[in-house]
Each structure stands twice: as C-alpha cells, then as structure tokens.
Amino acid sequence: MDVIRINRCLPRWRKEDEEAVTKAMQATGITHLADQSVDTLSGGQRQRAWIAMVLAQETAIMLLDEPTTWLDISHQIDLLELLSELNREKGYTLAAVLHDLNQACRYASHLIALRGRENCCSGSAEGDCHC
C-alpha cells in the first residue's frame, strides 16, 4: 500500500523500509490489503492504514486527532482495542482526541477534559477526573 510506504522511500527504498512497512501492516492486521489503493478501503480499514503509516515511521509516540470519527461503534471499538494493544504490548505512547467520554475513560490511562477552551479536569481515568 503506497500510503504506508510514502515517507520511508526518501532518498531511496531499502530492505529496512520494506521490513518496517511489512511489520506495520502486520501489527494493524492489514497485510491482506497490501495491493489495494487506500481509496478502495472501508473507513475502519483506512484508519488502520493511517496507523500503519505512522508505525512504519518507527516513532515511539503517536498523536491521533479523532481516530474514531466516521466509524460505526463496532469499528470504533476495534480501532481503540488495536491502539490499546499497541500501547500495552509494543510500548507506544498515544495521545488522542476523543469526543466520547465513555470511550476515553475506557481506553485512556490519563484524561484531560476540556470545556470550551478551558481544562475542566485532568487525572487518571480510574476516577480522578470529574467534570
């Protein structure tokens, strides 16, 4: 999938690049989509492809802006489970903007809640944060 390879091919494609892309696609469960254009993917598959693109960069931190937007609830949970697994098992640090407080409480270890432009609370997801 070219979208996952795009930032690794400069100045030229190497074996290490191919390994990083393959590993990223395996981690996100999209190896079977390798020959498809991102334009043909469903919303959930597309989100996994974007995450694979970030993983292929081999960065330790991921910043995600509303990663569940436009996904049905089943795909939202599937994606949040994937992100949780990447954090727990692979050690990635994730910072995500989520508008669903229930999902944020379920999947985050630390929350910062905003009301308007103000920080209305921050703390652990286990109970320190009450708005």
Buried (B, 14 or more C-beta within 10 A) or exposed (E): BEBBBEEBEEEEEEEEBEEBBBBBBEBBEBEEBEEEEBEEBEBBBBBBBBBBBBBBEEEEEBEBEEBBEEBEEEBBBBBBEBBBEBBEEEEBEBEBBBEBEEBBBEBBEEBBBEEEEEEEEEEEBEEEBEE
